[in-house]
């Protein structure tokens, strides 16, 4: 875990030898750091200094879903937590919602102290089914948003897992975040990287990666991302997005694993023009 200030200056680091493949980090309402470790099948709650408070899942012991490695196409059945989990969100009563992800097709709901309360989701493309649930967010309503990456949609549920609606005009969404004004930020991977052999981009979809800002009703407010994917302001493989207290926007990317050329950006910051 590497900690920077808002100008990008290095402050400190911790967690060496703790993580296998850290996939997501979120800061809870309690100020604690929640780390989703995809490849050791755990979710950890830590202090900002790196002291471990809670671990969900058992390191190195995935649940049984029939998946072959990280090939989400081979998930045969859903199961309990976890098999390559991907992200975490926080409910109004401090519940923990975890998308479980590369090797499963479920959302799990936990109490604040780590008791499993409920799970839902099955492999597939029907309503309430998932094909790599990659990111998760809870709004103030509260409603639950799941970036169903390989189905190229965002599904919206009640906190009990009842399907409400879906946004289908997205291209392999990887992360969801919201600001205090209700704007919804979505990173979209597109169809140029992260494809297994035999996978092809749909002919009616934009292949380039991009970032989209929406209203809570799903209306597109802004969208950008160009052909020169390593140019400032464009994206190579956007994987994470969040805003800070000033409304500035941060986008994290996966570069080395997706074949980006040396020097391509890993984190970009966009300053908010209209506070």
PyMOL commands that set and color helices and strands:
alter all, ss='L'
color gray80, all
select helices_A, chain A and resi 72-74+149-151+256-258
alter helices_A, ss='H'
color red, helices_A
select strands_A, chain A and resi 2-4+10-13+22-27+33-37+42-46+52-56+85-90+96-100+106-110+116-120+122-123+129-130+133-138+144-148+153-157+163-167+173-178+184-188+210-214+220-224+238-243+249-253+267-270
alter strands_A, ss='S'
color yellow, strands_A
deselect
rebuild
show_as cartoon
